[in-house]
């Protein structure tokens, strides 16, 4: 595939606002996870909450989009000068030639929860504003609609919702959109906000950890739900030609078609997506310097991913998960990992698994526990969603 350059990238998660805050947290090993008390509901687990989302105000012309998910999206768009960069790109390409592709899982379902909490106790009717606001808040497409309007873009806009691989698959889709000539450049990203549906849902599935999640640890006991917004502007050329830039070199996608929530135990789906990403980028396993694992810290996910990585890479390539910092941000996990990978390439940094003390002795991969600093050229990032929706991305440095 034709490499796509990162024109600009930004991120907001529980560990901070913007790129600098995130790299500082990675380097200093400062987690953003805290005991779960979202909206007053105390659950025996932790969460990765972005502070101050509730106070974010949308301008009057966009106020009908107001919901936690779109407030979180706006908070992300306003970091690192991202919205200003898109304004410049809009003048360069034209608003109609820039696409918007966003990944999310629950979108604005918190607004649905609020509506049912406020239903009339006698008539059982929902608030009168519930249905009229649906397309701007609860609809899955709402976040792409909002981002597109806020940035003043008129190119194609799509939301992908394939659980945890949602905002990884937007990068693959963006490549196809640009290759086919549908647009010149694409704003890609992931936005997923906390809601009771996911917190109670994953708890009911007995998949949440009692404390902060511990990816790849021998005693890991589940995942931690988080929220985040991350965005990348993808272009066909490096505008800043004086500096090496992060590029999307390849992607791979596969589907297990095995189980609604469990990955295929042999890791075949993961292997297929990893191999497809290598083929598309014209790289071999020996070219990969670091593997950014999906690494949710559930017993089954980590074990299956280790098996797949060990099969392809033996014990030759260091790998780790960053979910000990941010928690599992579900539909935003792909974009979050890509922006963190961009930071790792920029700074020559390999994060060790946070909160992990003893690596599962049954694992065969080279799991990093401690941070390392050294130049790296290529990163492979894995994303495995419910239903076996797999995606692998390869990032690199190019001029």
PAKOLSE-623435 format. One record per residue (C-alpha): z, y, x. Coordinates in Angstrom, 3 decimals. Each point is the difference from the previous one (the first is absolute). Example, Ala and Ser with C-alpha at 12.3 -4.5 7.8 and 13.67 -1.06 7.14 Angstrom:
<pts>
        z        y        x
    7.800   -4.500   12.300
   -0.660    3.440    1.370
</pts>
This chain:
<pts>
        z        y        x
    0.000    0.000    0.000
   -0.371    3.628    1.008
    3.369    1.277    1.341
    1.640    2.650   -2.166
    2.036    2.753    1.648
    3.382    1.243   -1.132
   -0.648    3.668   -0.648
    3.639    0.496   -0.895
    2.972   -2.103   -1.143
    3.398    0.657   -1.519
    2.958   -1.847   -1.463
    3.229    0.346   -1.994
    2.519   -2.814   -0.332
    3.731   -0.568   -0.010
    0.136    0.623    3.760
   -1.384    3.513   -0.243
   -2.781    2.432   -0.784
   -3.014    0.171    2.265
   -1.259   -1.747    3.123
    2.540    1.430    2.448
    2.966   -1.096   -2.104
   -1.419   -3.502   -0.289
   -0.673   -0.489    3.681
    3.450    1.341    0.856
    1.568   -2.472   -2.427
   -2.008   -2.882    1.470
    0.932    0.896    3.564
    3.678    0.626   -0.799
    0.150   -3.054   -2.292
    1.327    1.984   -2.943
   -0.478   -1.741   -3.339
   -0.474    1.778   -3.321
    1.570   -2.803   -2.055
    3.115    0.614   -2.092
    2.034   -1.774   -2.711
   -1.914   -0.125   -3.284
    1.226    2.390   -2.676
   -3.334    1.207   -1.385
    0.506    2.063   -3.156
    3.636   -1.087   -0.098
   -0.753   -3.741   -0.068
    1.888   -1.723    2.774
   -1.582   -3.244    1.109
    1.292   -2.333    2.748
   -2.816    0.948    2.349
   -1.366    2.938    2.000
   -2.932    2.358   -0.622
   -2.229    2.384    1.942
    0.173    3.202   -2.028
   -1.780    3.253    0.868
    2.480    2.810   -0.465
   -0.998    3.079   -1.971
   -2.904   -1.459   -1.983
    1.598    1.104   -3.258
   -0.056    3.643    1.122
   -3.724    0.051    0.824
   -1.782    2.361   -2.392
   -3.657   -0.251   -0.977
   -1.811    3.288   -0.579
   -0.507    0.944   -3.639
   -3.647   -1.073   -0.162
    1.038   -3.516    1.053
    3.387   -0.181   -1.718
   -1.249   -2.621   -2.484
   -0.156   -2.429    2.959
    3.746    0.316    0.616
    1.628   -3.372    0.679
    1.826   -1.439    2.987
   -3.112   -1.688    1.385
   -2.111    3.162   -0.044
    2.895    2.094    1.286
    0.248   -2.435    2.915
   -3.762    0.225    0.539
    0.188    3.793    0.126
    2.856   -0.154    2.488
   -2.191   -2.165    2.230
   -3.086    2.178   -0.330
    1.990    3.052    1.094
    1.163   -1.491    3.313
   -1.645    0.486    3.407
   -2.453    2.531   -1.414
   -1.917   -2.793   -1.722
   -1.039    2.026   -3.057
   -1.243    2.812    2.260
   -2.083   -2.492    1.992
   -1.587   -1.301   -3.191
   -0.782    3.568   -1.071
   -1.901    0.443    3.277
   -1.784   -3.323   -0.494
   -0.925    1.023   -3.539
   -1.810    3.018    1.414
   -1.660   -2.215    2.601
   -1.219   -2.830   -2.234
    0.132    1.405   -3.525
    2.583   -1.038   -2.595
   -2.418   -2.473   -1.623
   -0.504   -1.934    3.260
    3.662   -0.853    0.600
    1.481   -3.019   -1.788
    3.603   -0.760   -0.916
    1.230   -3.598    0.215
    3.688   -0.654   -0.626
    2.056   -3.181   -0.139
    3.046   -0.378   -2.247
    1.790   -2.754   -1.879
    2.262    1.574   -2.626
   -1.425    3.544    0.008
    1.904    2.023   -2.612
    1.698   -2.846   -1.857
    3.328    1.777    0.470
   -1.192    2.394   -2.727
   -0.436   -2.983   -2.315
    3.557   -1.062    0.777
    1.265    3.504   -0.768
   -1.889    0.045   -3.304
    1.567   -3.255   -1.158
    3.433    1.257    1.039
   -0.542    2.999   -2.307
   -1.394   -1.808   -3.039
    1.532    0.868   -3.348
    2.921   -2.395   -0.632
   -0.806   -0.165   -3.716
   -3.790    0.079   -0.277
   -0.529   -1.554    3.456
   -2.835    2.487    0.494
   -0.798    1.237    3.488
   -0.022    3.723    0.882
   -2.990    1.871   -1.405
   -1.156    0.958    3.498
   -0.161   -3.631    1.198
   -3.580   -0.893   -0.987
   -1.666    3.404    0.740
    1.417    0.001    3.545
   -0.918   -3.619    0.665
   -3.296    0.524    1.818
    1.541    2.624    2.294
    3.200   -1.826    0.892
    0.210   -3.692   -0.946
   -3.648   -0.959    0.383
   -0.658   -1.764    3.307
   -2.859    2.429    0.693
    2.348    2.965   -0.423
    0.785    0.338    3.721
   -3.658    0.123    1.099
   -0.752    2.408   -2.852
    2.821    2.243    1.163
   -0.896   -0.146    3.719
   -3.623    0.757   -0.790
    0.896    3.028   -2.147
    2.581    1.334    2.442
   -2.401   -0.197    2.953
   -2.923    1.439   -1.978
   -2.259   -3.021    0.512
   -2.674   -1.312   -2.351
   -1.303   -3.093    1.800
    0.626   -3.581   -1.204
    3.643   -0.839   -0.680
    1.543   -3.447   -0.376
    3.448   -1.582   -0.087
    0.452   -3.526    1.320
    2.991   -1.993   -1.210
    0.270   -3.393    1.696
    3.763    0.014    0.540
    1.052    0.322    3.651
   -3.548    0.133    1.396
   -1.089    2.870   -2.291
   -0.109    2.835    2.528
   -1.407   -2.230    2.721
   -2.958   -0.931   -2.159
   -0.826    3.691   -0.527
   -0.986    0.163    3.680
   -2.417   -2.892   -0.461
   -1.394    1.605   -3.149
   -0.340    3.366    1.753
   -2.102   -1.646    2.701
   -2.335   -1.415   -2.637
   -0.212    3.332   -1.829
   -0.979    1.849    3.168
   -2.382   -2.729    1.186
   -1.775    0.031   -3.384
   -0.350    3.787    0.003
    2.224    0.619   -3.011
    1.897    2.595    2.031
    0.186    1.519    3.477
    3.775   -0.311    0.425
    2.961   -1.394   -1.938
    3.628    0.905   -0.574
    1.729   -3.386    0.000
    3.658   -0.603   -0.609
    2.821   -1.788   -1.701
    2.686    1.328   -2.330
    2.712   -2.100   -1.604
    3.294    1.333   -1.311
    3.253   -1.680   -0.896
    0.510   -1.150   -3.564
    2.337   -2.364   -1.801
   -2.808   -2.457   -0.715
   -0.421   -0.874    3.677
    3.684    0.217    0.942
    1.148   -2.247   -2.838
   -3.153   -2.106    0.150
    0.252   -1.003    3.636
    3.720   -0.508   -0.447
   -0.691   -2.364   -2.904
   -2.402   -1.912    2.239
    2.877   -0.358    2.497
   -2.139    1.642    2.682
    2.198    3.003    0.900
    2.331    0.073    2.997
    3.668    0.834   -0.434
   -0.151    2.437    2.920
   -2.895    1.645    1.864
   -2.866   -2.466    0.381
   -0.289   -1.967    3.256
   -3.620   -1.007    0.658
   -0.422   -3.279    1.896
    3.753   -0.417    0.442
    1.432   -3.513   -0.094
    2.356    1.097   -2.783
   -2.355    2.277   -1.951
    0.794    0.026   -3.689
   -2.728    2.034   -1.632
   -1.820    3.305   -0.181
    1.071    3.592   -0.609
   -2.021    2.098   -2.466
   -1.066    3.430    1.216
   -2.271    2.859   -1.011
   -2.508    2.029    1.981
   -3.183    2.044    0.020
   -2.467   -0.206    2.896
   -3.518    1.417    0.351
   -2.862   -0.229    2.493
   -3.263    1.926    0.030
   -2.838   -2.296    1.129
   -3.219    1.413    1.490
   -3.067   -1.387    1.736
    0.388    2.197    3.084
    2.791    1.302    2.192
    0.163    3.731   -0.695
    2.375    0.538    2.920
   -2.221   -1.580    2.655
    2.247    1.010    2.902
    2.752   -2.452   -0.930
    0.033   -3.774   -0.595
    0.557   -0.590   -3.693
    1.188   -2.869   -2.153
   -2.820   -1.845   -1.735
   -0.253   -2.704   -2.624
   -1.961   -2.704    1.804
    0.069   -2.859   -2.454
    1.409   -1.474   -3.163
    0.305   -3.448   -1.520
    0.833   -1.074   -3.536
    0.800   -3.342   -1.571
    1.632   -1.531   -3.072
    2.325   -3.009    0.048
   -0.362   -0.876   -3.699
    3.112   -2.109    0.557
    3.044    1.494   -1.767
    0.952    3.197   -1.828
    2.729    0.974    2.468
    0.049   -2.461    2.911
   -2.516    0.046    2.873
   -1.914   -3.161    0.818
    2.408   -1.983    2.213
   -2.637   -0.769    2.641
   -0.879    3.669    0.459
   -3.691   -0.680   -0.620
   -0.511    3.221   -1.958
    1.610    2.008    2.788
   -2.171   -1.721    2.588
   -3.146    0.759   -1.974
    0.764    3.713   -0.271
    0.992    0.264    3.671
   -3.161   -1.792    1.155
   -2.195    2.150   -2.245
    1.510    3.175    1.472
   -0.678   -1.243    3.539
   -3.579   -0.929   -0.896
   -0.660    3.362   -1.618
    1.415    1.904    2.984
   -1.797   -2.249    2.548
    3.324   -0.721    1.715
    1.722   -3.214    1.045
    3.713   -0.885   -0.240
    0.439    0.873    3.687
   -1.044    3.598   -0.738
    2.950    0.587   -2.351
    2.979    1.621    1.739
    2.445   -0.017   -2.912
    0.218   -1.545   -3.467
    1.667    2.115   -2.673
    1.332   -2.698   -2.310
    0.286    0.195   -3.761
    3.478   -1.341    0.715
    1.829    0.484   -3.296
    3.102   -1.924    1.179
   -0.228   -2.617   -2.743
    0.292   -3.556    1.243
   -3.426   -1.135   -1.229
   -2.040    3.088    0.960
    1.228    0.301    3.575
   -0.293   -3.730    0.607
   -3.557   -0.167   -1.308
   -1.100    3.058    1.966
    1.533   -1.380    3.192
   -1.883   -3.254   -0.510
   -3.300    1.832   -0.441
    0.538    2.294    2.998
    1.070   -2.867    2.240
   -3.081   -1.986   -1.004
   -2.365    2.827    0.946
    1.843    1.695    2.869
    2.297   -2.759    1.300
    2.912    1.863    1.635
   -2.156    2.541    1.821
    0.246    3.144   -2.165
    3.181    1.932   -0.844
    0.614    0.555   -3.700
    2.627    1.569   -2.214
    0.673    1.538   -3.408
    1.086    3.593   -0.658
    1.478   -0.653   -3.448
    3.514    0.195    1.446
   -0.633    3.761    0.167
   -1.771    0.752   -3.269
    0.613   -3.027   -2.170
   -2.903   -1.644   -1.791
   -1.893    2.863   -1.628
   -2.156   -2.400   -2.037
   -3.288    1.701   -0.962
    0.512    2.605    2.731
    0.761   -2.565    2.725
   -3.572   -0.106    1.317
   -0.382    3.732    0.550
    3.548    0.251    1.389
   -0.697   -2.697    2.579
   -3.337    1.588    0.945
    1.574    3.402    0.664
    2.828   -1.624    1.973
   -2.661   -1.934    1.918
   -1.793    3.273    0.708
    3.248    1.331    1.496
    0.422   -3.153    2.094
   -3.507    0.394    1.438
    0.559    3.686    0.676
    3.291   -0.482    1.843
   -0.502   -3.451    1.552
    2.881   -1.412   -1.988
    0.839   -3.456   -1.353
    2.918   -0.044   -2.480
    2.346   -2.977    0.008
    1.204   -1.379   -3.335
    2.867    2.218   -1.153
    3.199   -1.716   -1.241
   -1.158   -3.292    1.545
    2.467   -1.581    2.433
   -1.131   -3.624    0.340
   -3.631   -0.964   -0.557
   -0.496   -3.047   -2.204
   -0.038   -2.886    2.518
   -2.746   -1.754   -1.962
   -2.427    2.864    0.688
   -2.729   -0.395    2.621
   -1.309    3.577    0.227
    1.156    2.582    2.525
    2.328    1.954   -2.300
    1.214    3.316    1.449
    3.648    0.879   -0.576
    0.218    2.946    2.387
   -2.356    2.977    0.249
   -2.555    0.046    2.800
   -2.036    2.860    1.417
   -3.373   -0.675    1.602
   -3.629    0.982   -0.606
   -1.692   -1.930   -2.799
   -3.629    0.056   -1.072
   -0.216   -2.160   -3.121
    2.403   -0.747   -2.862
   -0.393   -2.606   -2.720
    1.919    0.682   -3.243
    0.577   -2.650   -2.676
    0.632    0.471   -3.719
    0.594   -2.840   -2.438
    0.460    0.778   -3.694
    1.178   -2.011   -2.986
   -2.660   -2.332   -1.308
   -1.309   -0.568    3.528
   -1.744    3.378    0.327
   -0.317    0.209    3.787
   -1.348    2.746    2.221
   -0.042    0.517    3.767
   -0.950    3.236    1.756
   -0.773    0.644    3.668
    0.636    3.416    1.502
   -1.061    1.171    3.458
   -0.448    3.058    2.206
   -3.442    1.542    0.521
   -1.458    3.340    1.073
</pts>
